[in-house]
Amino acid sequence: MGNLFDIKGLSADAEQFEELLSNTHIKLERIVSFGHPTPQGEWYDQDETEWVALIKGSATLVYKDGLTTEMKAGDTLLIPPHLQHRVESVSEDAVWLGLFIKE
C-alpha cells in the first residue's frame, strides 16, 4: 500500500519521477515537482500519448507554438504524441499522475 502524497525521503533538489506500474502498452508515473519547471530551452517530445492529472498544486504548461494551459488540482490533460510542451511554472507542492500510452 502506498500514498501518492507521501513524499518523505524524496530529494527536493529536482523533480522526482516514480514508476507506479507498467506493461508493454502503458506506464503510470507519480511526478513530484517541488516547484521545478522544465529547464529553459528544453521541450518534452514523446512518442507516446500522455494523459496527465495534476492531483495537487498548480502549473502552467506551454507548447512550442506559444499556446499555454493553466492547470489546478483536479485538472487532466491529454497530450498527443510529439506535441512539444514544457512546464513553464509549477507550485512547490505539485503532485501529478502521468499515464503514457504506447499506440
Gaussian input, Z-matrix of N, CA and C with variables (Angstrom, degrees):
# hf/3-21g

backbone

0 1
 N
 C     1     B1
 C     2     B2     1     A1
 N     3     B3     2     A2     1     D1
 C     4     B4     3     A3     2     D2
 C     5     B5     4     A4     3     D3
 N     6     B6     5     A5     4     D4
 C     7     B7     6     A6     5     D5
 C     8     B8     7     A7     6     D6
 N     9     B9     8     A8     7     D7
 C    10    B10     9     A9     8     D8
 C    11    B11    10    A10     9     D9
 N    12    B12    11    A11    10    D10
 C    13    B13    12    A12    11    D11
 C    14    B14    13    A13    12    D12
 N    15    B15    14    A14    13    D13
 C    16    B16    15    A15    14    D14
 C    17    B17    16    A16    15    D15
 N    18    B18    17    A17    16    D16
 C    19    B19    18    A18    17    D17
 C    20    B20    19    A19    18    D18
 N    21    B21    20    A20    19    D19
 C    22    B22    21    A21    20    D20
 C    23    B23    22    A22    21    D21
 N    24    B24    23    A23    22    D22
 C    25    B25    24    A24    23    D23
 C    26    B26    25    A25    24    D24
 N    27    B27    26    A26    25    D25
 C    28    B28    27    A27    26    D26
 C    29    B29    28    A28    27    D27
 N    30    B30    29    A29    28    D28
 C    31    B31    30    A30    29    D29
 C    32    B32    31    A31    30    D30
 N    33    B33    32    A32    31    D31
 C    34    B34    33    A33    32    D32
 C    35    B35    34    A34    33    D33
 N    36    B36    35    A35    34    D34
 C    37    B37    36    A36    35    D35
 C    38    B38    37    A37    36    D36
 N    39    B39    38    A38    37    D37
 C    40    B40    39    A39    38    D38
 C    41    B41    40    A40    39    D39
 N    42    B42    41    A41    40    D40
 C    43    B43    42    A42    41    D41
 C    44    B44    43    A43    42    D42
 N    45    B45    44    A44    43    D43
 C    46    B46    45    A45    44    D44
 C    47    B47    46    A46    45    D45
 N    48    B48    47    A47    46    D46
 C    49    B49    48    A48    47    D47
 C    50    B50    49    A49    48    D48
 N    51    B51    50    A50    49    D49
 C    52    B52    51    A51    50    D50
 C    53    B53    52    A52    51    D51
 N    54    B54    53    A53    52    D52
 C    55    B55    54    A54    53    D53
 C    56    B56    55    A55    54    D54
 N    57    B57    56    A56    55    D55
 C    58    B58    57    A57    56    D56
 C    59    B59    58    A58    57    D57
 N    60    B60    59    A59    58    D58
 C    61    B61    60    A60    59    D59
 C    62    B62    61    A61    60    D60
 N    63    B63    62    A62    61    D61
 C    64    B64    63    A63    62    D62
 C    65    B65    64    A64    63    D63
 N    66    B66    65    A65    64    D64
 C    67    B67    66    A66    65    D65
 C    68    B68    67    A67    66    D66
 N    69    B69    68    A68    67    D67
 C    70    B70    69    A69    68    D68
 C    71    B71    70    A70    69    D69
 N    72    B72    71    A71    70    D70
 C    73    B73    72    A72    71    D71
 C    74    B74    73    A73    72    D72
 N    75    B75    74    A74    73    D73
 C    76    B76    75    A75    74    D74
 C    77    B77    76    A76    75    D75
 N    78    B78    77    A77    76    D76
 C    79    B79    78    A78    77    D77
 C    80    B80    79    A79    78    D78
 N    81    B81    80    A80    79    D79
 C    82    B82    81    A81    80    D80
 C    83    B83    82    A82    81    D81
 N    84    B84    83    A83    82    D82
 C    85    B85    84    A84    83    D83
 C    86    B86    85    A85    84    D84
 N    87    B87    86    A86    85    D85
 C    88    B88    87    A87    86    D86
 C    89    B89    88    A88    87    D87
 N    90    B90    89    A89    88    D88
 C    91    B91    90    A90    89    D89
 C    92    B92    91    A91    90    D90
 N    93    B93    92    A92    91    D91
 C    94    B94    93    A93    92    D92
 C    95    B95    94    A94    93    D93
 N    96    B96    95    A95    94    D94
 C    97    B97    96    A96    95    D95
 C    98    B98    97    A97    96    D96
 N    99    B99    98    A98    97    D97
 C   100   B100    99    A99    98    D98
 C   101   B101   100   A100    99    D99
 N   102   B102   101   A101   100   D100
 C   103   B103   102   A102   101   D101
 C   104   B104   103   A103   102   D102
 N   105   B105   104   A104   103   D103
 C   106   B106   105   A105   104   D104
 C   107   B107   106   A106   105   D105
 N   108   B108   107   A107   106   D106
 C   109   B109   108   A108   107   D107
 C   110   B110   109   A109   108   D108
 N   111   B111   110   A110   109   D109
 C   112   B112   111   A111   110   D110
 C   113   B113   112   A112   111   D111
 N   114   B114   113   A113   112   D112
 C   115   B115   114   A114   113   D113
 C   116   B116   115   A115   114   D114
 N   117   B117   116   A116   115   D115
 C   118   B118   117   A117   116   D116
 C   119   B119   118   A118   117   D117
 N   120   B120   119   A119   118   D118
 C   121   B121   120   A120   119   D119
 C   122   B122   121   A121   120   D120
 N   123   B123   122   A122   121   D121
 C   124   B124   123   A123   122   D122
 C   125   B125   124   A124   123   D123
 N   126   B126   125   A125   124   D124
 C   127   B127   126   A126   125   D125
 C   128   B128   127   A127   126   D126
 N   129   B129   128   A128   127   D127
 C   130   B130   129   A129   128   D128
 C   131   B131   130   A130   129   D129
 N   132   B132   131   A131   130   D130
 C   133   B133   132   A132   131   D131
 C   134   B134   133   A133   132   D132
 N   135   B135   134   A134   133   D133
 C   136   B136   135   A135   134   D134
 C   137   B137   136   A136   135   D135
 N   138   B138   137   A137   136   D136
 C   139   B139   138   A138   137   D137
 C   140   B140   139   A139   138   D138
 N   141   B141   140   A140   139   D139
 C   142   B142   141   A141   140   D140
 C   143   B143   142   A142   141   D141
 N   144   B144   143   A143   142   D142
 C   145   B145   144   A144   143   D143
 C   146   B146   145   A145   144   D144
 N   147   B147   146   A146   145   D145
 C   148   B148   147   A147   146   D146
 C   149   B149   148   A148   147   D147
 N   150   B150   149   A149   148   D148
 C   151   B151   150   A150   149   D149
 C   152   B152   151   A151   150   D150
 N   153   B153   152   A152   151   D151
 C   154   B154   153   A153   152   D152
 C   155   B155   154   A154   153   D153
 N   156   B156   155   A155   154   D154
 C   157   B157   156   A156   155   D155
 C   158   B158   157   A157   156   D156
 N   159   B159   158   A158   157   D157
 C   160   B160   159   A159   158   D158
 C   161   B161   160   A160   159   D159
 N   162   B162   161   A161   160   D160
 C   163   B163   162   A162   161   D161
 C   164   B164   163   A163   162   D162
 N   165   B165   164   A164   163   D163
 C   166   B166   165   A165   164   D164
 C   167   B167   166   A166   165   D165
 N   168   B168   167   A167   166   D166
 C   169   B169   168   A168   167   D167
 C   170   B170   169   A169   168   D168
 N   171   B171   170   A170   169   D169
 C   172   B172   171   A171   170   D170
 C   173   B173   172   A172   171   D171
 N   174   B174   173   A173   172   D172
 C   175   B175   174   A174   173   D173
 C   176   B176   175   A175   174   D174
 N   177   B177   176   A176   175   D175
 C   178   B178   177   A177   176   D176
 C   179   B179   178   A178   177   D177
 N   180   B180   179   A179   178   D178
 C   181   B181   180   A180   179   D179
 C   182   B182   181   A181   180   D180
 N   183   B183   182   A182   181   D181
 C   184   B184   183   A183   182   D182
 C   185   B185   184   A184   183   D183
 N   186   B186   185   A185   184   D184
 C   187   B187   186   A186   185   D185
 C   188   B188   187   A187   186   D186
 N   189   B189   188   A188   187   D187
 C   190   B190   189   A189   188   D188
 C   191   B191   190   A190   189   D189
 N   192   B192   191   A191   190   D190
 C   193   B193   192   A192   191   D191
 C   194   B194   193   A193   192   D192
 N   195   B195   194   A194   193   D193
 C   196   B196   195   A195   194   D194
 C   197   B197   196   A196   195   D195
 N   198   B198   197   A197   196   D196
 C   199   B199   198   A198   197   D197
 C   200   B200   199   A199   198   D198
 N   201   B201   200   A200   199   D199
 C   202   B202   201   A201   200   D200
 C   203   B203   202   A202   201   D201
 N   204   B204   203   A203   202   D202
 C   205   B205   204   A204   203   D203
 C   206   B206   205   A205   204   D204
 N   207   B207   206   A206   205   D205
 C   208   B208   207   A207   206   D206
 C   209   B209   208   A208   207   D207
 N   210   B210   209   A209   208   D208
 C   211   B211   210   A210   209   D209
 C   212   B212   211   A211   210   D210
 N   213   B213   212   A212   211   D211
 C   214   B214   213   A213   212   D212
 C   215   B215   214   A214   213   D213
 N   216   B216   215   A215   214   D214
 C   217   B217   216   A216   215   D215
 C   218   B218   217   A217   216   D216
 N   219   B219   218   A218   217   D217
 C   220   B220   219   A219   218   D218
 C   221   B221   220   A220   219   D219
 N   222   B222   221   A221   220   D220
 C   223   B223   222   A222   221   D221
 C   224   B224   223   A223   222   D222
 N   225   B225   224   A224   223   D223
 C   226   B226   225   A225   224   D224
 C   227   B227   226   A226   225   D225
 N   228   B228   227   A227   226   D226
 C   229   B229   228   A228   227   D227
 C   230   B230   229   A229   228   D228
 N   231   B231   230   A230   229   D229
 C   232   B232   231   A231   230   D230
 C   233   B233   232   A232   231   D231
 N   234   B234   233   A233   232   D232
 C   235   B235   234   A234   233   D233
 C   236   B236   235   A235   234   D234
 N   237   B237   236   A236   235   D235
 C   238   B238   237   A237   236   D236
 C   239   B239   238   A238   237   D237
 N   240   B240   239   A239   238   D238
 C   241   B241   240   A240   239   D239
 C   242   B242   241   A241   240   D240
 N   243   B243   242   A242   241   D241
 C   244   B244   243   A243   242   D242
 C   245   B245   244   A244   243   D243
 N   246   B246   245   A245   244   D244
 C   247   B247   246   A246   245   D245
 C   248   B248   247   A247   246   D246
 N   249   B249   248   A248   247   D247
 C   250   B250   249   A249   248   D248
 C   251   B251   250   A250   249   D249
 N   252   B252   251   A251   250   D250
 C   253   B253   252   A252   251   D251
 C   254   B254   253   A253   252   D252
 N   255   B255   254   A254   253   D253
 C   256   B256   255   A255   254   D254
 C   257   B257   256   A256   255   D255
 N   258   B258   257   A257   256   D256
 C   259   B259   258   A258   257   D257
 C   260   B260   259   A259   258   D258
 N   261   B261   260   A260   259   D259
 C   262   B262   261   A261   260   D260
 C   263   B263   262   A262   261   D261
 N   264   B264   263   A263   262   D262
 C   265   B265   264   A264   263   D263
 C   266   B266   265   A265   264   D264
 N   267   B267   266   A266   265   D265
 C   268   B268   267   A267   266   D266
 C   269   B269   268   A268   267   D267
 N   270   B270   269   A269   268   D268
 C   271   B271   270   A270   269   D269
 C   272   B272   271   A271   270   D270
 N   273   B273   272   A272   271   D271
 C   274   B274   273   A273   272   D272
 C   275   B275   274   A274   273   D273
 N   276   B276   275   A275   274   D274
 C   277   B277   276   A276   275   D275
 C   278   B278   277   A277   276   D276
 N   279   B279   278   A278   277   D277
 C   280   B280   279   A279   278   D278
 C   281   B281   280   A280   279   D279
 N   282   B282   281   A281   280   D280
 C   283   B283   282   A282   281   D281
 C   284   B284   283   A283   282   D282
 N   285   B285   284   A284   283   D283
 C   286   B286   285   A285   284   D284
 C   287   B287   286   A286   285   D285
 N   288   B288   287   A287   286   D286
 C   289   B289   288   A288   287   D287
 C   290   B290   289   A289   288   D288
 N   291   B291   290   A290   289   D289
 C   292   B292   291   A291   290   D290
 C   293   B293   292   A292   291   D291
 N   294   B294   293   A293   292   D292
 C   295   B295   294   A294   293   D293
 C   296   B296   295   A295   294   D294
 N   297   B297   296   A296   295   D295
 C   298   B298   297   A297   296   D296
 C   299   B299   298   A298   297   D297
 N   300   B300   299   A299   298   D298
 C   301   B301   300   A300   299   D299
 C   302   B302   301   A301   300   D300
 N   303   B303   302   A302   301   D301
 C   304   B304   303   A303   302   D302
 C   305   B305   304   A304   303   D303
 N   306   B306   305   A305   304   D304
 C   307   B307   306   A306   305   D305
 C   308   B308   307   A307   306   D306

   B1=1.4451
   B2=1.5219
   B3=1.3094
   B4=1.4509
   B5=1.5136
   B6=1.3263
   B7=1.4555
   B8=1.5283
   B9=1.3224
   B10=1.4586
   B11=1.5209
   B12=1.3323
   B13=1.4572
   B14=1.5299
   B15=1.3225
   B16=1.4613
   B17=1.5272
   B18=1.3204
   B19=1.4660
   B20=1.5280
   B21=1.3339
   B22=1.4722
   B23=1.5215
   B24=1.3008
   B25=1.4588
   B26=1.5215
   B27=1.3385
   B28=1.4593
   B29=1.5242
   B30=1.3056
   B31=1.4598
   B32=1.5222
   B33=1.3147
   B34=1.4610
   B35=1.5267
   B36=1.3474
   B37=1.4672
   B38=1.5263
   B39=1.3156
   B40=1.4673
   B41=1.5169
   B42=1.3125
   B43=1.4592
   B44=1.5320
   B45=1.3256
   B46=1.4636
   B47=1.5307
   B48=1.3324
   B49=1.4638
   B50=1.5193
   B51=1.3328
   B52=1.4625
   B53=1.5243
   B54=1.3302
   B55=1.4545
   B56=1.5237
   B57=1.3238
   B58=1.4616
   B59=1.5207
   B60=1.3219
   B61=1.4654
   B62=1.5108
   B63=1.3343
   B64=1.4588
   B65=1.5179
   B66=1.3142
   B67=1.4576
   B68=1.5242
   B69=1.3139
   B70=1.4595
   B71=1.5211
   B72=1.3398
   B73=1.4598
   B74=1.5253
   B75=1.3410
   B76=1.4666
   B77=1.5283
   B78=1.3316
   B79=1.4699
   B80=1.5189
   B81=1.3146
   B82=1.4555
   B83=1.5231
   B84=1.3435
   B85=1.4611
   B86=1.5148
   B87=1.3216
   B88=1.4707
   B89=1.5202
   B90=1.3294
   B91=1.4561
   B92=1.5289
   B93=1.3234
   B94=1.4601
   B95=1.5303
   B96=1.3352
   B97=1.4716
   B98=1.5236
   B99=1.3321
   B100=1.4703
   B101=1.5276
   B102=1.3510
   B103=1.4515
   B104=1.5228
   B105=1.3383
   B106=1.4598
   B107=1.5251
   B108=1.3363
   B109=1.4689
   B110=1.5255
   B111=1.3231
   B112=1.4629
   B113=1.5325
   B114=1.3297
   B115=1.4637
   B116=1.5323
   B117=1.3304
   B118=1.4696
   B119=1.5289
   B120=1.3292
   B121=1.4584
   B122=1.5200
   B123=1.3387
   B124=1.4701
   B125=1.5235
   B126=1.3391
   B127=1.4595
   B128=1.5130
   B129=1.3230
   B130=1.4548
   B131=1.5265
   B132=1.3189
   B133=1.4633
   B134=1.5206
   B135=1.3259
   B136=1.4595
   B137=1.5217
   B138=1.3221
   B139=1.4689
   B140=1.5232
   B141=1.3269
   B142=1.4598
   B143=1.5294
   B144=1.3328
   B145=1.4572
   B146=1.5191
   B147=1.3195
   B148=1.4695
   B149=1.5282
   B150=1.3177
   B151=1.4593
   B152=1.5206
   B153=1.3369
   B154=1.4599
   B155=1.5196
   B156=1.3133
   B157=1.4599
   B158=1.5216
   B159=1.3127
   B160=1.4605
   B161=1.5236
   B162=1.3150
   B163=1.4642
   B164=1.5292
   B165=1.3361
   B166=1.4688
   B167=1.5161
   B168=1.3426
   B169=1.4559
   B170=1.5177
   B171=1.3401
   B172=1.4607
   B173=1.5261
   B174=1.3450
   B175=1.4628
   B176=1.5135
   B177=1.3221
   B178=1.4543
   B179=1.5176
   B180=1.3333
   B181=1.4520
   B182=1.5232
   B183=1.3138
   B184=1.4608
   B185=1.5257
   B186=1.3123
   B187=1.4597
   B188=1.5226
   B189=1.3212
   B190=1.4685
   B191=1.5289
   B192=1.3493
   B193=1.4661
   B194=1.5331
   B195=1.3529
   B196=1.4537
   B197=1.5180
   B198=1.3223
   B199=1.4663
   B200=1.5158
   B201=1.3268
   B202=1.4660
   B203=1.5203
   B204=1.3150
   B205=1.4535
   B206=1.5156
   B207=1.3302
   B208=1.4638
   B209=1.5269
   B210=1.3241
   B211=1.4557
   B212=1.5242
   B213=1.3364
   B214=1.4620
   B215=1.5276
   B216=1.3128
   B217=1.4691
   B218=1.5228
   B219=1.3156
   B220=1.4619
   B221=1.5137
   B222=1.3377
   B223=1.4633
   B224=1.5286
   B225=1.3431
   B226=1.4614
   B227=1.5181
   B228=1.3155
   B229=1.4555
   B230=1.5197
   B231=1.3222
   B232=1.4599
   B233=1.5247
   B234=1.3326
   B235=1.4603
   B236=1.5265
   B237=1.3354
   B238=1.4587
   B239=1.5306
   B240=1.3323
   B241=1.4696
   B242=1.5300
   B243=1.3054
   B244=1.4679
   B245=1.5264
   B246=1.3256
   B247=1.4653
   B248=1.5280
   B249=1.3159
   B250=1.4602
   B251=1.5244
   B252=1.3374
   B253=1.4622
   B254=1.5196
   B255=1.3202
   B256=1.4628
   B257=1.5223
   B258=1.3255
   B259=1.4599
   B260=1.5234
   B261=1.3225
   B262=1.4717
   B263=1.5245
   B264=1.3404
   B265=1.4631
   B266=1.5238
   B267=1.3346
   B268=1.4622
   B269=1.5223
   B270=1.3279
   B271=1.4614
   B272=1.5241
   B273=1.3199
   B274=1.4669
   B275=1.5178
   B276=1.3365
   B277=1.4719
   B278=1.5294
   B279=1.3291
   B280=1.4640
   B281=1.5268
   B282=1.3336
   B283=1.4653
   B284=1.5225
   B285=1.3133
   B286=1.4629
   B287=1.5252
   B288=1.3182
   B289=1.4561
   B290=1.5171
   B291=1.3056
   B292=1.4558
   B293=1.5199
   B294=1.3211
   B295=1.4628
   B296=1.5233
   B297=1.3216
   B298=1.4537
   B299=1.5214
   B300=1.3465
   B301=1.4632
   B302=1.5314
   B303=1.3337
   B304=1.4677
   B305=1.5146
   B306=1.3114
   B307=1.4778
   B308=1.5114
   A1=108.35
   A2=116.52
   A3=121.40
   A4=110.13
   A5=115.02
   A6=121.02
   A7=107.30
   A8=117.28
   A9=121.63
   A10=113.21
   A11=117.45
   A12=120.94
   A13=113.25
   A14=118.36
   A15=121.73
   A16=108.26
   A17=116.23
   A18=120.35
   A19=112.16
   A20=116.28
   A21=119.54
   A22=109.15
   A23=115.14
   A24=120.37
   A25=113.99
   A26=118.55
   A27=120.11
   A28=109.59
   A29=116.61
   A30=121.03
   A31=109.63
   A32=116.42
   A33=121.56
   A34=111.81
   A35=117.35
   A36=121.24
   A37=113.03
   A38=117.00
   A39=121.66
   A40=108.72
   A41=115.65
   A42=121.01
   A43=108.68
   A44=116.52
   A45=121.79
   A46=109.97
   A47=116.58
   A48=123.69
   A49=108.36
   A50=116.48
   A51=121.14
   A52=108.45
   A53=116.60
   A54=120.60
   A55=108.68
   A56=115.93
   A57=121.26
   A58=111.97
   A59=116.37
   A60=121.00
   A61=109.02
   A62=115.56
   A63=119.36
   A64=110.09
   A65=114.84
   A66=122.96
   A67=106.13
   A68=117.84
   A69=119.42
   A70=113.27
   A71=118.83
   A72=121.85
   A73=115.26
   A74=117.28
   A75=119.82
   A76=111.01
   A77=114.17
   A78=121.12
   A79=106.11
   A80=116.82
   A81=122.73
   A82=108.35
   A83=116.03
   A84=121.74
   A85=110.77
   A86=114.33
   A87=120.71
   A88=105.17
   A89=115.49
   A90=121.28
   A91=107.72
   A92=116.44
   A93=122.10
   A94=106.22
   A95=115.75
   A96=120.01
   A97=114.92
   A98=119.27
   A99=122.38
   A100=112.46
   A101=117.47
   A102=120.92
   A103=114.61
   A104=118.00
   A105=121.46
   A106=110.87
   A107=118.21
   A108=120.43
   A109=110.04
   A110=115.51
   A111=120.24
   A112=107.89
   A113=118.39
   A114=119.65
   A115=111.70
   A116=116.10
   A117=121.97
   A118=110.57
   A119=115.83
   A120=120.99
   A121=114.49
   A122=118.14
   A123=120.82
   A124=109.51
   A125=115.68
   A126=122.58
   A127=109.03
   A128=116.39
   A129=120.37
   A130=107.25
   A131=116.89
   A132=123.20
   A133=106.04
   A134=115.88
   A135=121.36
   A136=112.12
   A137=114.82
   A138=121.82
   A139=111.57
   A140=117.29
   A141=122.57
   A142=111.69
   A143=115.85
   A144=121.32
   A145=106.69
   A146=116.77
   A147=120.64
   A148=109.50
   A149=115.53
   A150=121.99
   A151=105.71
   A152=116.95
   A153=120.38
   A154=109.77
   A155=114.85
   A156=122.45
   A157=106.44
   A158=116.28
   A159=120.73
   A160=106.12
   A161=116.37
   A162=119.36
   A163=112.83
   A164=115.63
   A165=120.19
   A166=107.49
   A167=116.58
   A168=120.83
   A169=113.26
   A170=114.81
   A171=121.85
   A172=108.82
   A173=115.39
   A174=119.99
   A175=110.02
   A176=115.05
   A177=122.52
   A178=107.60
   A179=115.89
   A180=121.79
   A181=108.01
   A182=116.33
   A183=121.12
   A184=107.22
   A185=114.26
   A186=121.32
   A187=108.78
   A188=115.70
   A189=121.25
   A190=111.87
   A191=117.19
   A192=120.44
   A193=112.80
   A194=117.39
   A195=121.62
   A196=115.55
   A197=118.62
   A198=120.70
   A199=109.89
   A200=117.02
   A201=121.70
   A202=110.45
   A203=115.52
   A204=123.44
   A205=108.07
   A206=116.59
   A207=122.53
   A208=107.80
   A209=117.14
   A210=120.66
   A211=110.27
   A212=114.88
   A213=122.21
   A214=107.10
   A215=116.47
   A216=121.09
   A217=110.16
   A218=115.50
   A219=122.20
   A220=113.83
   A221=117.41
   A222=120.24
   A223=110.91
   A224=114.82
   A225=121.69
   A226=108.71
   A227=115.73
   A228=121.21
   A229=108.80
   A230=116.69
   A231=122.48
   A232=107.94
   A233=115.83
   A234=121.78
   A235=108.02
   A236=117.77
   A237=119.96
   A238=111.91
   A239=116.53
   A240=119.83
   A241=111.34
   A242=115.16
   A243=125.00
   A244=114.71
   A245=117.96
   A246=119.89
   A247=105.93
   A248=116.69
   A249=120.57
   A250=109.35
   A251=114.03
   A252=120.33
   A253=109.45
   A254=114.91
   A255=120.91
   A256=108.26
   A257=115.76
   A258=121.37
   A259=106.32
   A260=115.10
   A261=121.79
   A262=111.16
   A263=116.23
   A264=121.11
   A265=107.91
   A266=114.57
   A267=119.45
   A268=108.90
   A269=116.44
   A270=120.57
   A271=110.46
   A272=115.12
   A273=120.78
   A274=112.84
   A275=117.19
   A276=120.17
   A277=112.74
   A278=118.07
   A279=121.21
   A280=112.48
   A281=114.12
   A282=122.65
   A283=106.78
   A284=115.88
   A285=123.25
   A286=110.34
   A287=115.16
   A288=122.57
   A289=105.98
   A290=116.91
   A291=121.95
   A292=108.92
   A293=116.38
   A294=121.92
   A295=107.26
   A296=116.33
   A297=123.14
   A298=108.05
   A299=115.94
   A300=121.85
   A301=108.45
   A302=115.56
   A303=120.40
   A304=108.05
   A305=115.72
   A306=120.52
   A307=110.80
   D1=142.83
   D2=179.10
   D3=-137.80
   D4=174.78
   D5=178.13
   D6=-134.81
   D7=123.52
   D8=-176.96
   D9=-61.83
   D10=-23.57
   D11=-177.65
   D12=-95.79
   D13=-1.95
   D14=178.02
   D15=-80.36
   D16=105.07
   D17=-178.12
   D18=-114.18
   D19=12.41
   D20=177.54
   D21=-58.25
   D22=137.94
   D23=176.76
   D24=87.57
   D25=-8.29
   D26=176.87
   D27=-84.99
   D28=142.91
   D29=176.51
   D30=-77.58
   D31=129.23
   D32=178.37
   D33=-86.74
   D34=7.65
   D35=-178.89
   D36=-72.15
   D37=-19.65
   D38=-178.18
   D39=-158.04
   D40=163.82
   D41=175.48
   D42=-59.76
   D43=140.88
   D44=-176.33
   D45=-115.10
   D46=132.90
   D47=179.91
   D48=-116.18
   D49=129.77
   D50=178.86
   D51=-129.97
   D52=118.44
   D53=177.30
   D54=-73.55
   D55=123.66
   D56=-179.37
   D57=-94.12
   D58=-36.75
   D59=175.15
   D60=-164.64
   D61=157.19
   D62=178.23
   D63=-161.74
   D64=157.79
   D65=168.26
   D66=-148.10
   D67=-163.93
   D68=-175.72
   D69=-69.69
   D70=-16.28
   D71=-175.78
   D72=-111.20
   D73=-22.62
   D74=-176.74
   D75=-139.96
   D76=156.54
   D77=170.11
   D78=-140.40
   D79=130.43
   D80=177.39
   D81=-112.54
   D82=125.81
   D83=-179.92
   D84=-122.30
   D85=148.52
   D86=164.69
   D87=-100.04
   D88=132.45
   D89=-179.97
   D90=-121.63
   D91=124.88
   D92=177.04
   D93=-113.84
   D94=118.02
   D95=-169.35
   D96=-87.95
   D97=-30.02
   D98=-178.23
   D99=51.87
   D100=30.95
   D101=178.10
   D102=80.17
   D103=8.58
   D104=-177.37
   D105=-95.40
   D106=108.96
   D107=175.17
   D108=-76.23
   D109=174.99
   D110=173.43
   D111=-63.16
   D112=134.23
   D113=179.60
   D114=-54.76
   D115=143.13
   D116=-179.86
   D117=-51.75
   D118=136.88
   D119=177.25
   D120=83.79
   D121=-9.39
   D122=179.45
   D123=-98.41
   D124=144.00
   D125=-179.39
   D126=-132.29
   D127=138.07
   D128=170.33
   D129=-78.06
   D130=134.64
   D131=178.02
   D132=-145.95
   D133=89.85
   D134=-170.22
   D135=-100.91
   D136=149.83
   D137=175.38
   D138=-73.83
   D139=-24.16
   D140=-175.32
   D141=-95.77
   D142=157.58
   D143=165.01
   D144=-70.70
   D145=137.36
   D146=179.41
   D147=-120.59
   D148=124.59
   D149=171.36
   D150=-106.29
   D151=125.13
   D152=178.08
   D153=-120.35
   D154=145.23
   D155=173.70
   D156=-127.50
   D157=123.95
   D158=174.04
   D159=-89.66
   D160=107.45
   D161=-173.38
   D162=-95.18
   D163=-11.75
   D164=175.94
   D165=-155.57
   D166=139.83
   D167=175.74
   D168=94.17
   D169=-160.24
   D170=179.54
   D171=-145.83
   D172=158.44
   D173=-178.33
   D174=-160.09
   D175=158.44
   D176=172.49
   D177=-123.60
   D178=123.76
   D179=174.24
   D180=-101.57
   D181=143.61
   D182=175.37
   D183=-127.04
   D184=145.82
   D185=-178.97
   D186=-108.40
   D187=157.06
   D188=-176.10
   D189=-55.80
   D190=-28.73
   D191=179.84
   D192=-81.34
   D193=0.58
   D194=176.18
   D195=98.19
   D196=-13.41
   D197=176.95
   D198=-67.39
   D199=152.71
   D200=178.41
   D201=-128.65
   D202=157.11
   D203=174.51
   D204=-131.20
   D205=121.51
   D206=174.86
   D207=-89.05
   D208=131.11
   D209=-179.82
   D210=-124.11
   D211=145.16
   D212=174.35
   D213=-129.88
   D214=167.64
   D215=-178.73
   D216=-51.31
   D217=130.89
   D218=179.78
   D219=99.59
   D220=-15.27
   D221=-179.50
   D222=-77.02
   D223=145.78
   D224=176.02
   D225=-125.26
   D226=158.57
   D227=-176.85
   D228=-151.59
   D229=137.72
   D230=175.26
   D231=-107.69
   D232=121.42
   D233=-177.65
   D234=-112.43
   D235=116.01
   D236=-179.41
   D237=-68.19
   D238=160.40
   D239=177.75
   D240=-54.78
   D241=140.55
   D242=173.73
   D243=64.49
   D244=16.94
   D245=170.13
   D246=-83.53
   D247=104.78
   D248=-175.46
   D249=-67.73
   D250=129.39
   D251=-176.58
   D252=-150.97
   D253=164.49
   D254=176.43
   D255=-151.48
   D256=159.42
   D257=174.09
   D258=-90.35
   D259=110.14
   D260=-176.38
   D261=-75.92
   D262=-42.85
   D263=177.11
   D264=-149.53
   D265=152.02
   D266=-177.02
   D267=-155.80
   D268=142.22
   D269=-179.62
   D270=-72.44
   D271=158.24
   D272=-178.41
   D273=-67.00
   D274=-20.21
   D275=-177.76
   D276=-101.05
   D277=12.31
   D278=-173.67
   D279=-67.95
   D280=129.31
   D281=173.81
   D282=-128.87
   D283=130.23
   D284=-176.54
   D285=-121.45
   D286=158.80
   D287=161.43
   D288=-115.93
   D289=131.86
   D290=177.43
   D291=-122.17
   D292=122.40
   D293=178.04
   D294=-111.73
   D295=118.08
   D296=-179.38
   D297=-104.03
   D298=124.43
   D299=-172.78
   D300=-117.04
   D301=117.72
   D302=177.33
   D303=-86.22
   D304=128.21
   D305=-177.33
   D306=-92.43

